[in-house]
Amino acid sequence: MKKIFVIMVLMLLSLQGFASQYGSGQILKVSDISKVNQYANREAVVTAKRAKELIEKSEDIVVFDVRKSFLFATGHIPGAVDIWESDITADKGDYDFEGMRASKEKIGKLLSDYGVRSHTKILIYDANGNYDSARLWWILTLYGHKNISLIDGGLQGWKSSKLPLKYGFSKRRNRFNYIFVRREDHSKYADLKLVKAMVGSRRGVILDTRSKDEYTGVTTKKGAYRGGRIPKSEYMPWGSAVYLDKNELSYSKNHKGRMKKFKTLKELKKIYGKYRGQRIIAYDQSGIGSAHTTFVLTQLLGYRNVKNYDGSWIEWSYHKELEIEKN
């Protein structure tokens, strides 16, 4: 009897330690592997350990670290190469305003420079809950590259798994002439015309994925021309889909830098379930946070009719004739 009691105690302690690795004060009863396997697209997100296996086993794989070079140099996943927002954003003069996605030609050159081929496996990570990674995923998907996964938890997820880091700047791989072999996929893309039509109808919902102060018009970020929000849009910040792991190291007092993993399927359904089956357009300041929401809704939850508004608030606020709301 005593032996059975000891075994039960050990099992309970093991389960508690296992569950405590997930944050926000919640005890989640699934492992990292079980969690990602529950998502609609099981290849959309990989654990850090799975990413390491893929990097070691595959010769045709490229890992993109979406951070500034000086941050990349302070520690990154071995074999990764760094790119930043300017690499995947339209050049100055391409549009009358900032923040639009880079042209297909610019993205093709980027992929060529880093040795990516048409069927290369691409892993993407950052240090901010895959906020910037999702934007790159969305652009690559739009232009036709399909074999892409985000690393859950990003750099912090890699560190928490006690995997090795490399320091210094990246080295370019052998260059290939990247060719887009698939047609562009605009199923997750929304332009100004489509958003205006959505505002004037009741056939869908527009999600504002920015901060509360941006949504109410209290704060206007650099690049935007006016403060406020698109009429009839609903507040749903992109960060709703990730959570902080309280057991991970904190790199600053305001928690910026803590590991932000994707929430479980069950949690995501509680947050976004009311939008299931609806036509959805997501936007933020410049289509980055809304790309993250688009990734979550389509790849993790499997929602079909979800689009990211590329121009987002910068474009909408640029056109003075367009109505805005504040409160």
N, C-alpha and C positions, 0 to 999 in steps of 0.2 A: 504493500500500500504506500509506504514511504517512498519507494522507488518511483512509483507512478506519479506521486505528487511532485517529486523533483523534476521529472521529465516534463510535466505540465507547466511548471514554473519556468523552466528553461525555454519551452516553446513560446510562452507568452512574452518573455523578455526578448526573444528573437524577433517575434512579430512586431513588438513595440519599436525596437531599434530599426527594423526594416521600414515600418510605416513612417517613422519620424523624419526620414530623409525628405519628405514632401512638406512644403511650407504653408504659409498663411494661417497657421494655427490649426490646420485640418489634418486628420489622420486618413490617409488614402491607402486602400488595401490592395493596390496593384503595384507591380514592379515596373521599372522603366520599360522593359521589353513588352510586358503585357499591355501597358498603356498605349504605346505606339501601334501595337498590333490591333487595337480596337478602333483606330481611326479609319475613316472611309477609304483613304488611300494609304496603305501600309508602307509605302515607299516614300511618302512625303516627308516624314521625320525619322531620323535615326538617332539612336543613343550614341554617346561619345565612344563607348567601347566598340559598338558596331562600326562607327566611322573609322576607328583605328584598324579594324579588320579589313574593311574595304580598301583603305589606303595601302595596307601591306600586301594585299592579294592581287589588286588590279594594277595593270600597267597603264591603262587608259582611264585615268581619273585625275581631276583637277579640283583643288580645294581653294575656295575664295574666302579670304578674310576681309570682311567689309568694315575696315577701320582706317583711320589715317595712318600714314607710314610710321610716324614716330611712336604711335601706340603699338603698332605691329612689331616694331623692333624690340619692345620691352617684353615680349613673350608671345609666341604664336604656336599653332599646331605645326609640327614638323612637315615640311613639304608644301605648306600653304603659300599662296601669293596674295598680296594685298591690293585691293582696289578701294576707291572711295566714291562718294556721291558724284563728284565731278566727272568720273569715268563713265557713268551711266546716265548722266543728265544731258539734255540738249545744250549745244554750245551757245554762247552769247550771240544774239542776233538771229538765231533760228526762229525765235518767237518774240513777241512784244513784251513778254513777261517771263519770269523765271520758273524753274521747277519741272518743266516737261521732261518726258523720257527722252533718252538719246535716240538718234536715228538708227535704223537697221544697219546702215553702213558703219556707223561708229561702233556699235555693239559687235558687228562682224570683225572689225579690225581688232577690237579688244580681245575677243576670243582667239583670233589668229595669233596675236602677240603672246598669249599665254599657253599656246599649244593645244587648244581645245579643238577636237574634231566633231563631226556631226553626231556621233554616237557616244562621245565621251561622257562618263559619269561625272556630274558636278556636285560637289558638296559645298554648302555655304554656311557661314556662321558669322556672328559679330559678338559684341559684349553688351547687348541691350535687348535681350529677349527676342532676338531675330527680327527686330524692327527694320533694320536696313537690309537684312538678308532677304526678307519677303519682297521688298521692292525689286531686287535683282531677279528673284524667282519669277515675279510677275512679268518683267520685261523679257526675260529669256523665253518664257512660255508663250508670250504674245508673238514673238518672232519665230517660234517653231521648235525650240530646243526642249526636249521632254524629260531627259534622264537627270532629274534634279532632286536632291534631298537637303533639308535643313538639319543641322545638328542641334538636338534638343539641349537647351541650356547654354548653347554657344560656348564661348571660351571658358566661362565659369563651370559649365557642365563638364568640359574636358578636364579642368583642374580638379573638380570634385571627385572625378574618377581616378585621380592620382596618376594621370597619364603625363608623359614627358612633354616639355616645351622646348622650343628652339628660339634663339635670340638673334637679333640683327635683322638686316633687310633681306627681302626675297630676291631670288635669282630667276630670271626669265627661263622658261622651258624652251625646247626647240620649237621654232615657229612653224605653224601649218596654215595653209590657206583655208580658213573656215568657210564652209558652204552651207547655207540654210537649205536643207533637203526637204523640209516640210513647209506647207503653206502657213501663212500667218494665222494665228488663232485669236480672233477678236471676241470670243465668247465671254471673256472677263474684262472687256474694255468698254468704258463709257466716255463719250465726248460731251461737249457743252449742249449740243442739240438734244441728245438723249436725256440729259439731266433736266433741261427746261421742260421737256415733254412730261417727265415724271412729276415735276412740281405741279403741273396743271392737271394731273389726273389722280385717281384714287386706286390705281392698279398696282401700287408697289410702295416701297418705303426707302427713304434716303437716310443713311446712317452717317452722322458726324462723329468721326473717330478721334477728334482732337481733345484737348483738355477742356475742363468745364469753363474756365475763364475765357478761352477762345470761343467756345460755343455761345456763351452769353454776351460776348462782345466786350468784356472787361479788358481783355488782352488782345493786342494785334501784333502778330509776329512780323519780323522783318521780311519783306518780300510781298506781303499782302497790301492791298490798296485801301481797304476799309475793314472795320471790325464788324463782327456779327456772324450770321450763319445763313445757309440756304433756307428759304421758306419751307416750312413743314418737315424739316429734317429732325430726326430723333437723336438724342445724345447716347452714344455707345462707344466709349474710348477703346482704342485698340488694346490697351493694357488689360482689359477685362479678361483676355484669353490666356494670360500668363500669371504666375504667382511667384512670390519670393520664397526661397527656401531659408528659413530662419537658422538652419544648422550650417549654412555656408558662411564663408568668411565675408565680412563687409569691407568694402574697399573705400567707403566714404560714409560720413555721418548721415547723409540723406538717402542711403541705401543704393545710390546709383552705382552699378558695378556688381551688385549681388546677382546671383543666378536667377534667371527668370525662365523657368521651363513652361511648356504648354500645359494647360490644365487637362484633366482627364476628360474623356468623352462624356461621362455622366455630368461633370461640372459644366462643360460647354453647352450641353443640351439645356441645362437649367438657365443659362445666361441668354442663349440665342434661340431657344426652342420656339418662341413666339413668332419668329420670322420664317419658320420652315414653310416652304411652299410658296413664299412670296417672291415678287421681283424685287431685288435689292441692288441699290447703288451705294457704295461707300465712298467717302471723301475725307480728306483732312487738309493740312496746309498745302502740300504739294504731291499728294498721292503716295506717300510712304506708309504712314500708319494705316491708311485705307487698303493698301496692298497687303498688309499684315492681316487685316480683318478678312479680306477676300481670300487669302490663303487658308485661314482658319475655317471659314464657312464652306469653301469648296473642297479642300483637301482633307480636313479633319472631320467635318460634319457631313460632307457629301451633298451640300445644297447645290442645285444646278444653275439657277438663274441669279448669279451674283456678279456684279461688275464693279471695277475700280475706276473712279473718275480721275483721269490722268491730270487734268488741269487743276482740279480741286479748288480750294478756297482762293488761291492766288488768281486763277483765271476768272472765277466768278466775281471776285471783288474788283477786278480790273475793269469789267464792263459796268460803267456807272448806271446804265439804264436798267440793270437787273436788280430786282428787289432783294432786300435782306431783312432779317429779323434780329432783334436784340431783346434781352430781358435779364 
